[in-house]
Amino acid sequence: MVMADSVSTPLVASIRRDIADAGGWIGFDRFMHLALYAPGLGYYARRDRQFGALPASGSDFVTAPELSPLFGRALARQLAQALAESASAEVFEFGAGSGALGAQLLDALGERIERYTIVDVSGALRERQRERLAAYGARVRWLERWPERLCGVVVGNEVLDAMPVHLLHWDGARWTERGVSLDGERFAWADRATRLRPPVECDFVPGTTLEVNAQAKAFVATLAERMTRGAAFFIDYGFPEGEYYHPQRSGGTLMCHRAHRADTDPLVDVGLKDITAHVDWSAVALAGQDAGLDVLGYTSQARFLMNCGLLDDLAHAGVRAKAAAQKLIQDHEMGELFKVLGFAKACRFDAIGFSEGDRSHRL
């Protein structure tokens, strides 16, 4: 087992050098990128086990496919429809984590998938995925960066929330960008003047700190540019704009996860815990539309999975399987906090996942 200090200390030293080279201050987006993705050192660049159902496994948090294989089985029905409507046979998964979802989709879709392409920036995670998906042979391939062209169906489960964000702080008179400097050898918050603004104007409380995720919007714009025909489905926790930037949400949504416990201080235990921010689904949807994608629908994870047949699967599941899968749809678990947004290009269709309970009008 790798000792914590042996991992964290070199990363912290590297970030300190980055801050010094930048004149004593870096934006939080840069800090978050280094903390999560610095080659060989960042949280997602190491061989630790981030994903798992319980702390005893050495994991820090659980994702839906790790929680229950019924997640992938239900999602596969939506992907099968999208593959048929787009006349394609390739699935692209961005940020495939442990490979659990890939295995579930490959099992459920069978020969309907001629190729399963995983795009993941983490070499450590790619190695873990190769081990888990070895049985599927040459049908699975890995890329470190965007393919030039995509024709098929894209899926991203908890990928947008891990994209680095800018932090903005309102002191009652002006907006500043919140970044990271050094206080001796410790990381410390520091604010600088900025032209960045939140996408809405309202009566924010002095002391408000919030996130703006330009990278998520750029990601969707790139998807639109490179997709020739197909569909995309993103599952993540987040809110539409009106809820995301509500004045009462004065602390923003930034969160860290370690050993299945959450905290709000990303400046400590750097590299040893996940850092995330909720998704502004309105911004993502508008970015897609502006770039030429059609919005297929937007709804809660619970409604999406039920539309895709999860309740029928539960009826035939054992007691333990039912208990685990219930967390996918319960309001106080993943059911309401997690949302699903669907896009299409050159093949608009009535997606089964949004057949009931579509909330696109709330975006």
C-alpha positions as CSV (number, residue, x, y, z in Angstrom):
1,M,0.0,0.0,0.0
2,V,1.3,3.5,-0.9
3,M,1.8,5.7,2.1
4,A,-0.1,9.0,1.9
5,D,2.9,11.2,2.4
6,S,4.8,9.5,-0.4
7,V,2.0,10.6,-2.8
8,S,1.0,14.0,-1.4
9,T,4.3,15.5,-0.6
10,P,5.7,15.5,-4.2
11,L,2.4,16.9,-5.5
12,V,2.3,19.7,-3.0
13,A,5.9,20.6,-3.8
14,S,5.0,20.6,-7.5
15,I,2.0,22.9,-7.0
16,R,4.1,25.2,-4.8
17,R,6.6,25.6,-7.7
18,D,3.7,26.2,-10.1
19,I,2.5,29.0,-7.8
20,A,5.9,30.5,-7.5
21,D,6.5,30.4,-11.3
22,A,3.1,32.2,-11.8
23,G,4.2,35.0,-9.5
24,G,2.7,33.8,-6.3
25,W,-0.9,33.1,-7.3
26,I,-2.8,30.6,-9.5
27,G,-6.5,30.5,-10.3
28,F,-8.5,27.7,-8.6
29,D,-9.1,26.0,-11.9
30,R,-5.3,25.5,-12.3
31,F,-5.0,24.3,-8.7
32,M,-7.9,21.8,-9.2
33,H,-6.4,20.6,-12.4
34,L,-3.0,19.9,-10.8
35,A,-4.6,18.3,-7.7
36,L,-6.6,15.9,-9.8
37,Y,-4.6,15.3,-12.9
38,A,-0.9,16.1,-12.5
39,P,0.9,13.2,-14.2
40,G,1.8,10.5,-11.8
41,L,0.8,12.6,-8.8
42,G,-2.8,13.9,-9.1
43,Y,-5.7,12.2,-7.4
44,Y,-6.9,10.5,-10.7
45,A,-3.3,9.9,-11.9
46,R,-2.5,7.4,-9.1
47,R,-3.3,3.7,-8.8
48,D,-5.3,4.1,-5.7
49,R,-8.9,2.7,-5.7
50,Q,-11.1,5.8,-5.8
51,F,-14.4,4.0,-6.6
52,G,-16.1,1.5,-4.3
53,A,-19.3,0.9,-2.3
54,L,-17.7,1.0,1.2
55,P,-14.7,2.7,2.9
56,A,-13.3,-0.8,3.8
57,S,-12.5,-1.3,0.1
58,G,-10.0,1.7,0.3
59,S,-12.3,3.8,-1.9
60,D,-13.4,7.4,-1.4
61,F,-16.9,7.4,-3.1
62,V,-19.4,5.3,-4.9
63,T,-20.7,5.8,-8.4
64,A,-24.0,4.4,-9.8
65,P,-22.4,1.5,-11.8
66,E,-20.4,0.5,-8.7
67,L,-23.5,0.6,-6.7
68,S,-25.6,-1.7,-8.9
69,P,-25.3,-3.4,-12.3
70,L,-28.9,-2.5,-12.9
71,F,-27.8,1.1,-13.7
72,G,-25.9,-0.1,-16.7
73,R,-28.7,-2.4,-17.8
74,A,-31.2,0.4,-17.8
75,L,-28.9,2.9,-19.5
76,A,-28.2,0.3,-22.2
77,R,-31.8,0.4,-23.3
78,Q,-31.5,4.1,-24.0
79,L,-28.1,3.6,-25.8
80,A,-29.6,0.8,-27.9
81,Q,-32.3,3.1,-29.1
82,A,-29.8,5.8,-29.9
83,L,-27.5,3.4,-31.7
84,A,-30.4,2.3,-33.9
85,E,-31.6,5.9,-34.6
86,S,-28.1,7.0,-35.5
87,A,-27.4,3.9,-37.6
88,S,-24.1,3.5,-35.7
89,A,-22.4,0.7,-33.7
90,E,-19.8,2.5,-31.6
91,V,-20.1,3.8,-28.0
92,F,-17.7,6.4,-26.6
93,E,-17.4,6.6,-22.9
94,F,-15.6,9.7,-21.4
95,G,-14.0,9.3,-18.0
96,A,-14.7,5.5,-17.6
97,G,-13.5,5.3,-14.0
98,S,-13.0,1.7,-12.9
99,G,-14.5,0.3,-16.1
100,A,-17.6,-1.0,-14.3
101,L,-20.1,0.9,-16.6
102,G,-18.2,-0.3,-19.7
103,A,-18.6,-3.9,-18.6
104,Q,-22.3,-3.5,-17.9
105,L,-23.0,-1.8,-21.3
106,L,-20.9,-4.3,-23.2
107,D,-22.7,-7.2,-21.5
108,A,-26.2,-5.7,-22.0
109,L,-25.7,-4.5,-25.6
110,G,-23.7,-7.5,-26.8
111,E,-23.0,-7.6,-30.6
112,R,-25.0,-4.3,-31.0
113,I,-21.6,-2.6,-30.1
114,E,-18.9,-3.2,-32.7
115,R,-16.5,-1.0,-30.9
116,Y,-16.4,0.5,-27.4
117,T,-14.0,3.5,-27.2
118,I,-12.9,4.9,-23.8
119,V,-11.4,8.4,-23.7
120,D,-9.6,8.9,-20.4
121,V,-6.8,11.2,-19.5
122,S,-5.6,9.1,-16.6
123,G,-3.0,6.5,-17.4
124,A,-3.6,4.8,-14.1
125,L,-7.3,4.4,-14.7
126,R,-6.7,3.2,-18.2
127,E,-4.6,0.4,-16.8
128,R,-7.3,-0.6,-14.4
129,Q,-10.0,-0.5,-17.1
130,R,-7.8,-2.7,-19.4
131,E,-7.7,-5.3,-16.6
132,R,-11.4,-5.2,-16.0
133,L,-12.4,-5.2,-19.7
134,A,-9.8,-7.7,-21.0
135,A,-12.4,-10.3,-21.7
136,Y,-14.0,-8.1,-24.4
137,G,-10.8,-8.1,-26.5
138,A,-10.3,-5.9,-29.5
139,R,-13.9,-4.5,-29.3
140,V,-12.6,-2.1,-26.6
141,R,-10.0,0.6,-27.4
142,W,-8.5,3.5,-25.4
143,L,-7.7,7.1,-26.4
144,E,-5.9,9.7,-24.4
145,R,-7.6,12.6,-26.2
146,W,-10.5,13.4,-28.4
147,P,-11.0,11.5,-31.7
148,E,-11.1,13.7,-34.7
149,R,-14.6,12.5,-35.6
150,L,-17.4,10.7,-33.7
151,C,-20.2,8.8,-35.2
152,G,-22.1,6.9,-32.5
153,V,-23.3,7.3,-28.9
154,V,-21.4,9.1,-26.2
155,V,-21.9,8.5,-22.5
156,G,-20.4,10.4,-19.6
157,N,-21.2,9.4,-16.0
158,E,-19.8,11.8,-13.4
159,V,-17.4,13.3,-15.8
160,L,-18.5,16.9,-16.0
161,D,-18.3,17.4,-12.2
162,A,-14.6,16.6,-12.2
163,M,-13.7,19.3,-14.6
164,P,-11.8,22.2,-13.1
165,V,-13.8,25.3,-12.3
166,H,-13.2,29.0,-11.7
167,L,-14.2,30.4,-8.3
168,L,-15.8,33.8,-8.0
169,H,-16.2,35.7,-4.8
170,W,-18.6,38.6,-4.1
171,D,-17.6,41.0,-1.3
172,G,-20.7,43.1,-1.6
173,A,-19.2,45.6,-4.0
174,R,-17.3,43.7,-6.6
175,W,-16.5,40.3,-8.0
176,T,-13.0,38.8,-7.6
177,E,-11.5,35.5,-8.8
178,R,-10.6,33.3,-5.9
179,G,-7.3,31.5,-6.4
180,V,-4.5,29.9,-4.4
181,S,-1.3,31.4,-3.0
182,L,1.1,30.4,-0.3
183,D,1.2,31.3,3.4
184,G,4.6,30.0,4.3
185,E,4.4,26.4,3.1
186,R,0.6,26.2,3.4
187,F,-1.8,26.8,0.6
188,A,-4.1,29.8,1.2
189,W,-7.0,31.5,-0.5
190,A,-6.3,34.8,-2.3
191,D,-8.6,36.9,-4.4
192,R,-7.7,39.0,-7.5
193,A,-9.6,41.4,-9.7
194,T,-11.4,39.7,-12.7
195,R,-13.7,40.3,-15.6
196,L,-15.4,37.0,-15.0
197,R,-19.0,37.2,-13.9
198,P,-21.7,34.6,-13.0
199,P,-24.2,34.1,-15.8
200,V,-27.1,35.7,-13.8
201,E,-27.6,38.9,-11.9
202,C,-29.3,38.8,-8.6
203,D,-29.0,39.9,-5.0
204,F,-26.0,37.8,-3.9
205,V,-25.1,37.9,-0.2
206,P,-21.8,39.5,0.6
207,G,-19.3,36.7,1.1
208,T,-20.8,34.5,-1.6
209,T,-18.4,32.2,-3.4
210,L,-19.6,30.3,-6.5
211,E,-18.3,28.3,-9.4
212,V,-18.2,28.9,-13.2
213,N,-17.3,25.9,-15.3
214,A,-16.0,27.1,-18.6
215,Q,-14.3,23.8,-19.3
216,A,-17.6,21.8,-19.2
217,K,-19.1,24.2,-21.8
218,A,-16.0,23.9,-23.9
219,F,-16.2,20.1,-23.7
220,V,-19.7,20.1,-25.0
221,A,-18.8,22.5,-27.8
222,T,-16.0,20.2,-28.9
223,L,-18.4,17.3,-28.8
224,A,-20.7,19.2,-31.2
225,E,-17.8,20.0,-33.5
226,R,-16.5,16.5,-33.8
227,M,-19.7,14.5,-33.8
228,T,-21.0,13.9,-37.3
229,R,-24.0,11.9,-36.3
230,G,-25.1,10.4,-33.0
231,A,-26.3,11.1,-29.5
232,A,-24.8,11.8,-26.1
233,F,-26.0,11.3,-22.5
234,F,-24.5,12.9,-19.4
235,I,-25.3,11.8,-15.9
236,D,-24.2,13.9,-13.0
237,Y,-25.2,15.8,-9.9
238,G,-26.2,19.4,-10.4
239,F,-29.0,22.0,-10.9
240,P,-30.5,24.2,-13.6
241,E,-29.2,27.8,-13.5
242,G,-31.9,29.3,-11.3
243,E,-31.1,26.8,-8.5
244,Y,-27.4,26.7,-9.1
245,Y,-27.0,30.5,-8.6
246,H,-29.7,31.0,-6.1
247,P,-28.7,33.7,-3.6
248,Q,-29.2,31.3,-0.7
249,R,-26.5,29.0,-2.1
250,S,-23.9,31.4,-0.9
251,G,-21.2,28.8,-0.4
252,G,-21.3,27.3,-3.9
253,T,-21.2,23.6,-4.5
254,L,-17.5,22.8,-4.3
255,M,-16.9,19.5,-2.4
256,C,-14.2,17.0,-1.6
257,H,-14.6,13.3,-0.9
258,R,-12.3,10.9,0.9
259,A,-13.1,7.6,2.6
260,H,-16.8,8.2,1.8
261,R,-16.8,11.4,3.9
262,A,-17.3,14.9,2.4
263,D,-15.6,18.1,3.3
264,T,-15.3,21.6,1.7
265,D,-11.6,22.3,2.0
266,P,-9.7,21.4,-1.1
267,L,-6.5,23.1,0.2
268,V,-5.7,20.3,2.6
269,D,-4.8,16.6,1.9
270,V,-4.1,17.6,-1.7
271,G,-4.0,14.7,-4.1
272,L,-5.5,12.4,-1.5
273,K,-9.1,13.2,-2.1
274,D,-11.5,14.0,-4.9
275,I,-12.5,17.6,-5.7
276,T,-15.8,18.2,-7.5
277,A,-18.4,20.9,-8.3
278,H,-22.0,20.4,-9.2
279,V,-23.0,20.9,-12.8
280,D,-24.8,23.9,-14.1
281,W,-27.1,22.0,-16.5
282,S,-28.5,25.2,-18.1
283,A,-25.0,26.3,-19.1
284,V,-24.2,22.8,-20.5
285,A,-27.5,22.6,-22.5
286,L,-27.1,26.1,-24.0
287,A,-23.4,25.4,-24.9
288,G,-24.6,22.3,-26.8
289,Q,-27.4,24.1,-28.5
290,D,-25.2,27.0,-29.5
291,A,-22.7,24.6,-31.0
292,G,-25.4,22.7,-33.1
293,L,-26.7,19.9,-30.9
294,D,-30.4,19.2,-30.3
295,V,-31.4,18.7,-26.7
296,L,-33.2,15.3,-26.4
297,G,-34.3,15.9,-22.8
298,Y,-33.4,16.6,-19.2
299,T,-34.7,14.9,-16.2
300,S,-33.8,13.3,-12.8
301,Q,-31.8,10.1,-12.7
302,A,-34.7,8.4,-11.0
303,R,-37.2,9.3,-13.8
304,F,-34.7,8.5,-16.5
305,L,-33.9,5.0,-15.2
306,M,-37.5,4.2,-14.6
307,N,-38.3,5.3,-18.1
308,C,-35.6,2.9,-19.3
309,G,-37.1,-0.1,-17.5
310,L,-35.4,-0.2,-14.1
311,L,-38.6,-1.0,-12.2
312,D,-39.1,-4.1,-14.3
313,D,-35.5,-5.1,-13.5
314,L,-36.1,-4.6,-9.8
315,A,-39.2,-6.8,-9.9
316,H,-36.9,-9.7,-10.8
317,A,-34.0,-8.9,-8.6
318,G,-33.0,-10.4,-5.3
319,V,-33.3,-8.7,-1.9
320,R,-29.8,-7.4,-1.8
321,A,-29.8,-6.3,-5.4
322,K,-33.1,-4.4,-4.8
323,A,-31.7,-2.6,-1.8
324,A,-28.6,-1.4,-3.7
325,A,-30.5,-0.4,-6.8
326,Q,-33.1,1.5,-4.7
327,K,-30.4,4.1,-4.0
328,L,-30.3,4.9,-7.7
329,I,-33.8,6.3,-7.6
330,Q,-34.5,7.4,-4.0
331,D,-34.8,11.2,-3.6
332,H,-32.5,11.3,-0.6
333,E,-29.8,9.2,-2.4
334,M,-29.0,9.6,-6.1
335,G,-32.5,9.8,-7.6
336,E,-33.2,13.5,-7.4
337,L,-29.7,15.2,-7.0
338,F,-28.4,13.4,-10.1
339,K,-29.8,14.5,-13.5
340,V,-29.5,13.3,-17.1
341,L,-29.1,15.5,-20.1
342,G,-29.3,14.1,-23.7
343,F,-28.1,15.5,-26.9
344,A,-28.4,14.4,-30.6
345,K,-26.9,15.5,-33.8
346,A,-28.3,14.7,-37.3
347,C,-30.7,12.1,-35.8
348,R,-33.2,13.7,-33.5
349,F,-35.6,11.2,-32.0
350,D,-37.9,10.8,-29.0
351,A,-35.5,9.3,-26.4
352,I,-37.2,6.7,-24.1
353,G,-35.3,8.0,-21.1
354,F,-37.2,11.3,-21.3
355,S,-40.6,9.9,-22.3
356,E,-42.1,10.9,-18.9
357,G,-41.0,13.7,-16.6
358,D,-38.9,15.7,-19.0
359,R,-37.7,19.0,-17.4
360,S,-36.1,20.7,-20.4
361,H,-38.4,23.6,-19.8
362,R,-36.7,24.3,-16.5
363,L,-33.3,24.7,-18.0
